[in-house]
Amino acid sequence: MSDLASKECVPCRGGVPPLTGDELVTYHAQLGGGWQVVEDHHLEKTYEFDDFRQALDYTNKVGEMAEEQGHHPDIYLAWGVVKVTIWTHKIDGLTESDFVFAAKCDTLR
């Protein structure tokens, strides 16, 4: 488990600038493979599974974690595929909590 995965998501109250440049590079380097920083705005990863049931089970695990952490990703579910997209809506960009949530997603696999 990465150090990020052991942290908790912290609710954003707004007024915080999104991460940029070197901050994004530093946090991204701490994630497992497959995560992409898209347009310096959000994180995205596609997970592949053997069938729909496994993909659905994983989606439900992410959903439960989202409720526990108070941080809610966009989730796309298809046969054998789950795509998770994460950003902090309140500031329309990325915070440490987005990277924490991403690392936690990898531990659910």
DSSP file (Angstrom, degrees, kcal/mol; ACC not computed):
  #  RESIDUE AA STRUCTURE BP1 BP2  ACC     N-H-->O    O-->H-N    N-H-->O    O-->H-N    TCO  KAPPA ALPHA  PHI   PSI    X-CA   Y-CA   Z-CA
    1    1 A M              0   0    0      0, 0.0   103,-0.1     0, 0.0     2,-0.0   0.000 360.0 360.0 360.0 134.2    0.0    0.0    0.0
    2    2 A S     >  -     0   0    0    101,-0.2     4,-0.8     1,-0.1     3,-0.2  -0.329 360.0-109.9 -73.8 162.0    1.3    3.4   -0.9
    3    3 A D  T >4 S+     0   0    0      1,-0.2     3,-0.8     2,-0.2     4,-0.4   0.870 119.9  58.1 -58.4 -36.5    1.6    6.2    1.7
    4    4 A L  G >4 S+     0   0    0      1,-0.2     3,-1.6    26,-0.2    -1,-0.2   0.901  99.3  57.3 -61.0 -40.6   -1.2    8.0    0.0
    5    5 A A  G 34 S+     0   0    0      1,-0.3    -1,-0.2    -3,-0.2    -2,-0.2   0.731 100.9  57.6 -65.7 -21.4   -3.5    5.0    0.4
    6    6 A S  G << S+     0   0    0     -4,-0.8    -1,-0.3    -3,-0.8    -2,-0.2   0.564  95.0  84.0 -85.9  -7.6   -3.0    5.1    4.2
    7    7 A K  S <  S-     0   0    0     -3,-1.6     2,-0.3    -4,-0.4    97,-0.0  -0.376  77.1-122.0 -87.0 170.3   -4.3    8.7    4.4
    8    8 A E        -     0   0    0     -2,-0.1     2,-0.2    61,-0.0    92,-0.1  -0.853  27.4-105.4-110.1 149.3   -7.9    9.9    4.6
    9    9 A C        -     0   0    0     -2,-0.3    89,-0.0    91,-0.1    62,-0.0  -0.535  32.1-145.7 -70.8 138.1   -9.6   12.3    2.1
   10   10 A V        -     0   0    0     -2,-0.2    87,-0.2    60,-0.0    59,-0.0  -0.929  20.6-114.4-109.0 125.8  -10.0   15.7    3.6
   11   11 A P        -     0   0    0      0, 0.0     2,-0.5     0, 0.0    60,-0.1  -0.314  27.5-131.7 -59.7 137.5  -13.2   17.6    2.5
   12   12 A C        -     0   0    0      1,-0.1     3,-0.1    83,-0.0    78,-0.1  -0.786  17.6-170.0 -92.5 130.4  -12.4   20.7    0.5
   13   13 A R        -     0   0    0     -2,-0.5    -1,-0.1     1,-0.3     2,-0.0   0.315  45.8-110.8-100.3   7.2  -14.2   23.9    1.6
   14   14 A G  S    S+     0   0    0      1,-0.1    -1,-0.3     2,-0.0    77,-0.1  -0.140  90.7  85.5  86.4 172.0  -13.2   25.9   -1.5
   15   15 A G        +     0   0    0      1,-0.3    -1,-0.1    75,-0.2    76,-0.1   0.505  66.5 118.1  74.5   3.4  -10.8   28.8   -1.8
   16   16 A V        -     0   0    0      1,-0.0    -1,-0.3     0, 0.0    -2,-0.0  -0.875  67.4-122.7-102.2 131.3   -7.9   26.4   -2.2
   17   17 A P        -     0   0    0      0, 0.0     3,-0.1     0, 0.0    76,-0.0  -0.473  30.6-110.0 -71.8 144.7   -5.9   26.5   -5.4
   18   18 A P        -     0   0    0      0, 0.0    77,-0.2     0, 0.0     2,-0.0  -0.327  41.0 -91.5 -67.1 155.8   -5.7   23.3   -7.4
   19   19 A L        -     0   0    0     75,-3.1    75,-0.4     4,-0.1     2,-0.3  -0.365  52.5-179.3 -63.9 146.8   -2.4   21.5   -7.6
   20   20 A T    >>  -     0   0    0     -3,-0.1     3,-1.7    -2,-0.0     4,-0.8  -0.919  37.9 -19.5-141.5 167.3   -0.2   22.4  -10.6
   21   21 A G  H 3> S+     0   0    0     -2,-0.3     4,-1.9     1,-0.3     3,-0.4   0.046 127.0  12.7  44.2-120.9    3.1   21.6  -12.2
   22   22 A D  H 3> S+     0   0    0      1,-0.2     4,-2.7     2,-0.2    -1,-0.3   0.802 125.5  60.2 -61.3 -31.7    5.6   20.0   -9.9
   23   23 A E  H <> S+     0   0    0     -3,-1.7     4,-2.3     2,-0.2    -1,-0.2   0.930 106.8  46.4 -61.9 -44.4    3.0   19.2   -7.3
   24   24 A L  H  X S+     0   0    0     -4,-0.8     4,-2.7    -3,-0.4    -2,-0.2   0.912 112.5  50.3 -63.3 -42.5    1.0   17.2   -9.8
   25   25 A V  H  X S+     0   0    0     -4,-1.9     4,-2.0     2,-0.2    -2,-0.2   0.918 110.9  49.5 -62.2 -44.1    4.2   15.4  -10.9
   26   26 A T  H  X S+     0   0    0     -4,-2.7     4,-0.6     2,-0.2    -2,-0.2   0.935 115.5  41.3 -62.8 -48.5    5.1   14.5   -7.3
   27   27 A Y  H >< S+     0   0    0     -4,-2.3     3,-1.2     1,-0.2     4,-0.4   0.909 112.5  54.6 -67.0 -41.5    1.7   13.2   -6.4
   28   28 A H  H >< S+     0   0    0     -4,-2.7     3,-1.5     1,-0.3    -1,-0.2   0.878 101.6  59.2 -60.2 -37.8    1.3   11.3   -9.7
   29   29 A A  H 3< S+     0   0    0     -4,-2.0    -1,-0.3     1,-0.3    -2,-0.2   0.722  99.7  58.6 -64.2 -20.8    4.7    9.5   -9.1
   30   30 A Q  T << S+     0   0    0     -3,-1.2    -1,-0.3    -4,-0.6   -26,-0.2   0.557  91.3  89.4 -86.4  -8.5    3.3    8.1   -5.9
   31   31 A L  S <  S-     0   0    0     -3,-1.5     3,-0.1    -4,-0.4    72,-0.1  -0.505  82.6-107.2 -87.0 157.4    0.4    6.3   -7.6
   32   32 A G    >   -     0   0    0      1,-0.2     3,-1.0    -2,-0.2    -1,-0.1  -0.202  56.5 -66.7 -69.9 172.6    0.4    2.8   -9.0
   33   33 A G  T 3  S+     0   0    0      1,-0.2    -1,-0.2    12,-0.0     3,-0.1  -0.139 110.8  40.4 -62.4 155.7    0.5    2.3  -12.8
   34   34 A G  T 3  S+     0   0    0      1,-0.3    12,-0.3    -3,-0.1     2,-0.3   0.131  76.2 123.2  97.5 -20.0   -2.3    3.3  -15.1
   35   35 A W    <   -     0   0    0     -3,-1.0     2,-0.4    10,-0.1    -1,-0.3  -0.587  41.5-164.9 -77.9 135.2   -3.4    6.6  -13.6
   36   36 A Q  E     -A   44   0A   0      8,-2.3     8,-1.9    -2,-0.3     2,-0.7  -0.952  19.6-139.6-119.2 139.8   -3.3    9.5  -15.9
   37   37 A V  E     -A   43   0A   0     -2,-0.4     2,-0.6     6,-0.2     6,-0.2  -0.897  28.5-154.0 -92.1 115.9   -3.4   13.2  -15.0
   38   38 A V  E >>  -A   42   0A   0      4,-3.3     3,-2.6    -2,-0.7     4,-1.7  -0.837  64.8 -26.8-102.5 118.9   -5.7   14.6  -17.8
   39   39 A E  T 34 S-     0   0    0     -2,-0.6    -1,-0.2     1,-0.3    -2,-0.0   0.779 106.8 -76.8  52.1  32.9   -5.3   18.3  -18.7
   40   40 A D  T 34 S+     0   0    0     -3,-0.2    54,-0.4     2,-0.2    -1,-0.3   0.741 125.8  88.9  52.6  24.3   -3.9   19.0  -15.2
   41   41 A H  T <4 S+     0   0    0     -3,-2.6     2,-0.3     1,-0.4    -2,-0.2   0.730  86.8   6.8-120.3 -39.6   -7.6   18.8  -14.2
   42   42 A H  E  <  -A   38   0A   0     -4,-1.7    -4,-3.3    45,-0.1    -1,-0.4  -0.959  60.0-119.0-147.8 163.4   -8.5   15.3  -13.2
   43   43 A L  E     -AB  37  86A   0     43,-2.8    43,-2.4    -2,-0.3     2,-0.4  -0.798  30.2-176.4-101.9 146.7   -7.2   11.7  -12.7
   44   44 A E  E     +AB  36  85A   0     -8,-1.9    -8,-2.3    -2,-0.3     2,-0.3  -0.995   9.8 168.3-147.7 137.7   -8.4    8.8  -14.8
   45   45 A K  E     - B   0  84A   0     39,-1.9    39,-2.8    -2,-0.4     2,-0.5  -0.987  20.6-147.3-147.9 141.1   -7.8    5.1  -14.8
   46   46 A T  E     - B   0  83A   0    -12,-0.3     2,-0.4    -2,-0.3    37,-0.2  -0.943  13.6-161.7-109.3 125.6   -9.4    2.2  -16.5
   47   47 A Y  E     - B   0  82A   0     35,-3.4    35,-2.3    -2,-0.5     2,-0.4  -0.857   7.5-148.7-103.9 139.8   -9.6   -1.2  -14.7
   48   48 A E  E     - B   0  81A   0     -2,-0.4     2,-0.3    33,-0.2    33,-0.2  -0.894  15.6-177.4-113.1 142.6  -10.2   -4.4  -16.7
   49   49 A F        -     0   0    0     31,-2.9     3,-0.0    -2,-0.4     4,-0.0  -0.846  37.5-113.4-132.5 165.7  -12.0   -7.4  -15.3
   50   50 A D  S    S-     0   0    0     -2,-0.3     2,-0.3     1,-0.1     3,-0.1   0.726  92.5  -5.5 -74.6 -22.3  -12.9  -10.9  -16.6
   51   51 A D  S  > S-     0   0    0      1,-0.1     4,-1.6    29,-0.0    29,-0.2  -0.943  77.9 -89.5-160.0 178.3  -16.6  -10.3  -16.7
   52   52 A F  H  > S+     0   0    0     -2,-0.3     4,-2.9     1,-0.2     5,-0.2   0.896 117.6  58.3 -65.8 -41.3  -19.4   -7.9  -15.8
   53   53 A R  H  > S+     0   0    0      1,-0.2     4,-2.8     2,-0.2    -1,-0.2   0.913 107.1  46.9 -57.6 -46.2  -19.9   -9.3  -12.3
   54   54 A Q  H  > S+     0   0    0      2,-0.2     4,-2.3     1,-0.2    -1,-0.2   0.903 113.1  49.3 -64.1 -40.4  -16.3   -8.5  -11.3
   55   55 A A  H  X S+     0   0    0     -4,-1.6     4,-2.4     2,-0.2    -2,-0.2   0.912 112.6  47.8 -63.9 -42.2  -16.5   -5.0  -12.8
   56   56 A L  H  X S+     0   0    0     -4,-2.9     4,-2.4     2,-0.2    -2,-0.2   0.911 110.0  52.0 -65.2 -42.8  -19.8   -4.4  -10.9
   57   57 A D  H  X S+     0   0    0     -4,-2.8     4,-1.9    -5,-0.2    -2,-0.2   0.916 111.3  47.5 -59.6 -43.4  -18.4   -5.7   -7.6
   58   58 A Y  H  X S+     0   0    0     -4,-2.3     4,-2.5     2,-0.2    -1,-0.2   0.918 109.5  53.4 -64.3 -43.1  -15.4   -3.4   -8.0
   59   59 A T  H  X S+     0   0    0     -4,-2.4     4,-2.4     1,-0.2    -2,-0.2   0.911 108.8  49.7 -57.3 -43.5  -17.7   -0.5   -8.8
   60   60 A N  H  X S+     0   0    0     -4,-2.4     4,-2.4     2,-0.2    -1,-0.2   0.869 108.8  52.3 -64.9 -36.9  -19.7   -1.2   -5.6
   61   61 A K  H  X S+     0   0    0     -4,-1.9     4,-2.4     2,-0.2    -2,-0.2   0.922 110.4  47.8 -63.9 -43.7  -16.5   -1.3   -3.6
   62   62 A V  H  X S+     0   0    0     -4,-2.5     4,-2.5     1,-0.2    -2,-0.2   0.908 111.1  52.2 -62.9 -41.0  -15.4    2.1   -5.0
   63   63 A G  H  X S+     0   0    0     -4,-2.4     4,-1.9     2,-0.2    -2,-0.2   0.906 109.3  48.4 -61.8 -43.0  -18.9    3.5   -4.2
   64   64 A E  H  X S+     0   0    0     -4,-2.4     4,-2.1     1,-0.2    -1,-0.2   0.918 112.5  48.7 -62.8 -43.7  -18.7    2.3   -0.6
   65   65 A M  H  X S+     0   0    0     -4,-2.4     4,-2.9     1,-0.2     5,-0.2   0.895 107.0  56.5 -63.9 -39.0  -15.3    3.8   -0.2
   66   66 A A  H  X>S+     0   0    0     -4,-2.5     4,-1.5     1,-0.2     5,-1.4   0.909 108.3  47.3 -59.1 -42.5  -16.6    7.1   -1.7
   67   67 A E  H  <5S+     0   0    0     -4,-1.9    -1,-0.2     2,-0.2    -2,-0.2   0.911 113.3  48.1 -65.1 -42.1  -19.3    7.3    0.9
   68   68 A E  H  <5S+     0   0    0     -4,-2.1    -2,-0.2     1,-0.2    -1,-0.2   0.894 118.7  39.7 -63.8 -40.4  -16.8    6.5    3.7
   69   69 A Q  H  <5S-     0   0    0     -4,-2.9    -1,-0.2     2,-0.2    -2,-0.2   0.620 101.2-129.7 -86.9 -14.1  -14.3    9.1    2.5
   70   70 A G  T  <5S+     0   0    0     -4,-1.5     2,-0.4    -5,-0.2    -3,-0.2   0.830  74.8 113.1  66.7  30.9  -16.8   11.8    1.5
   71   71 A H      < -     0   0    0     -5,-1.4    -2,-0.2    -6,-0.2    -1,-0.2  -0.980  51.4-160.7-138.6 120.6  -15.2   12.0   -1.9
   72   72 A H        -     0   0    0     -2,-0.4    15,-0.2    15,-0.1     2,-0.1  -0.899   3.0-163.8-119.7 116.1  -17.1   10.9   -4.9
   73   73 A P        -     0   0    0      0, 0.0     2,-0.5     0, 0.0    13,-0.2  -0.324  29.9-106.0 -83.2 169.4  -15.6   10.0   -8.3
   74   74 A D  E     -C   85   0A   0     11,-2.9    11,-2.7    -2,-0.1     2,-0.4  -0.856  41.2-162.6 -88.6 134.6  -17.3    9.7  -11.7
   75   75 A I  E     -C   84   0A   0     -2,-0.5     2,-0.5     9,-0.2     9,-0.2  -0.983  13.0-164.6-127.6 128.7  -17.5    5.9  -12.5
   76   76 A Y  E     -C   83   0A   0      7,-2.7     7,-2.5    -2,-0.4     2,-0.4  -0.955  12.3-167.2-110.1 126.7  -18.2    4.4  -15.9
   77   77 A L  E     +C   82   0A   0     -2,-0.5     2,-0.3     5,-0.2     5,-0.2  -0.959  18.2 149.4-119.3 129.5  -19.2    0.7  -15.8
   78   78 A A  E >   -C   81   0A   0      3,-2.7     3,-1.9    -2,-0.4     2,-0.4  -0.857  61.3 -53.2-141.9 178.1  -19.3   -1.6  -18.9
   79   79 A W  T 3  S-     0   0    0      1,-0.3   -27,-0.2    -2,-0.3     3,-0.1  -0.408 124.9 -14.1 -59.8 114.2  -18.7   -5.3  -19.4
   80   80 A G  T 3  S+     0   0    0     -2,-0.4   -31,-2.9   -29,-0.2     2,-0.4   0.568 121.9  95.6  72.5   9.7  -15.3   -6.1  -17.9
   81   81 A V  E <   +BC  48  78A   0     -3,-1.9    -3,-2.7   -33,-0.2     2,-0.4  -0.995  42.9 178.3-138.9 135.9  -14.4   -2.4  -17.6
   82   82 A V  E     -BC  47  77A   0    -35,-2.3   -35,-3.4    -2,-0.4     2,-0.5  -0.985  10.1-165.7-132.2 125.1  -14.5    0.3  -14.9
   83   83 A K  E     -BC  46  76A   0     -7,-2.5    -7,-2.7    -2,-0.4     2,-0.5  -0.953   6.0-162.2-111.0 125.9  -13.2    3.8  -15.6
   84   84 A V  E     -BC  45  75A   0    -39,-2.8   -39,-1.9    -2,-0.5     2,-0.4  -0.922   5.9-173.2-109.9 127.9  -12.7    6.0  -12.5
   85   85 A T  E     -BC  44  74A   0    -11,-2.7   -11,-2.9    -2,-0.5     2,-0.4  -0.986   8.8-173.6-123.2 129.1  -12.4    9.7  -13.0
   86   86 A I  E     +B   43   0A   0    -43,-2.4   -43,-2.8    -2,-0.4     2,-0.3  -0.973  18.4 133.2-130.8 133.9  -11.5   11.9  -10.0
   87   87 A W        -     0   0    0     -2,-0.4     2,-0.9   -15,-0.2     7,-0.2  -0.946  56.3 -98.5-161.7 166.7  -11.3   15.6   -9.3
   88   88 A T  B >>> -D   93   0B   0      5,-2.9     5,-1.5    -2,-0.3     3,-1.0  -0.799  30.4-165.2 -92.6 105.6  -12.4   18.0   -6.6
   89   89 A H  T 345S+     0   0    0     -2,-0.9     3,-0.3     1,-0.2    -1,-0.2   0.834  81.3  66.8 -60.5 -35.7  -15.5   19.6   -8.0
   90   90 A K  T 345S+     0   0    0      1,-0.3    -1,-0.2    -3,-0.1   -75,-0.2   0.818 118.7  22.3 -59.5 -32.7  -15.5   22.5   -5.5
   91   91 A I  T <45S-     0   0    0     -3,-1.0    -1,-0.3     2,-0.2    -2,-0.2   0.356 103.0-125.4-114.5   2.9  -12.3   23.9   -7.0
   92   92 A D  T  <5S+     0   0    0     -4,-1.0     2,-0.3    -3,-0.3    -3,-0.2   0.909  81.3  62.0  52.7  48.6  -12.6   22.3  -10.4
   93   93 A G  B   <S-D   88   0B   0     -5,-1.5    -5,-2.9   -76,-0.0     2,-0.3  -0.923  90.6 -56.3-172.5-165.6   -9.1   20.8  -10.2
   94   94 A L        +     0   0    0    -54,-0.4   -75,-3.1   -75,-0.4     2,-0.3  -0.747  39.6 175.5-102.6 141.2   -7.0   18.4   -8.2
   95   95 A T    >>  -     0   0    0     -2,-0.3     4,-1.1   -77,-0.2     3,-1.0  -0.788  50.3 -94.2-126.4 173.5   -6.1   18.3   -4.5
   96   96 A E  H 3> S+     0   0    0     -2,-0.3     4,-2.3     1,-0.2     3,-0.5   0.883 122.3  63.9 -56.2 -37.9   -4.1   15.8   -2.4
   97   97 A S  H 3> S+     0   0    0      1,-0.2     4,-2.6     2,-0.2    -1,-0.2   0.814  95.9  57.6 -59.6 -30.5   -7.4   14.1   -1.6
   98   98 A D  H <> S+     0   0    0     -3,-1.0     4,-2.1     2,-0.2    -1,-0.2   0.905 109.1  44.6 -65.6 -40.2   -7.9   13.1   -5.2
   99   99 A F  H  X S+     0   0    0     -4,-1.1     4,-2.4    -3,-0.5    -2,-0.2   0.861 111.8  53.1 -71.7 -35.7   -4.6   11.3   -5.2
  100  100 A V  H  X S+     0   0    0     -4,-2.3     4,-2.2     2,-0.2    -2,-0.2   0.942 110.4  47.5 -60.7 -47.8   -5.4    9.7   -1.9
  101  101 A F  H  X S+     0   0    0     -4,-2.6     4,-2.1     1,-0.2    -2,-0.2   0.906 110.5  52.1 -62.0 -41.8   -8.7    8.4   -3.3
  102  102 A A  H  X S+     0   0    0     -4,-2.1     4,-1.5     1,-0.2    -1,-0.2   0.927 109.6  48.8 -60.0 -45.9   -6.9    7.1   -6.4
  103  103 A A  H  X S+     0   0    0     -4,-2.4     4,-1.0     1,-0.2    -1,-0.2   0.889 110.1  51.9 -62.4 -38.8   -4.4    5.2   -4.3
  104  104 A K  H  X S+     0   0    0     -4,-2.2     4,-0.8     1,-0.2     3,-0.3   0.859 102.8  59.4 -66.0 -35.2   -7.2    3.7   -2.3
  105  105 A C  H >< S+     0   0    0     -4,-2.1     3,-0.9     1,-0.2     4,-0.4   0.901 102.1  54.2 -58.4 -40.4   -9.0    2.6   -5.5
  106  106 A D  H >< S+     0   0    0     -4,-1.5     3,-0.9     1,-0.2    -1,-0.2   0.819 102.2  57.4 -65.4 -29.7   -5.9    0.5   -6.3
  107  107 A T  H 3< S+     0   0    0     -4,-1.0    -1,-0.2    -3,-0.3    -2,-0.2   0.703  97.9  62.4 -74.4 -17.4   -6.1   -1.3   -2.9
  108  108 A L  T <<        0   0    0     -3,-0.9    -1,-0.2    -4,-0.8    -2,-0.2   0.619 360.0 360.0 -80.4 -12.9   -9.7   -2.4   -3.7
  109  109 A R    <         0   0    0     -3,-0.9    -1,-0.2    -4,-0.4    -2,-0.1   0.461 360.0 360.0 -66.6 360.0   -8.6   -4.5   -6.7
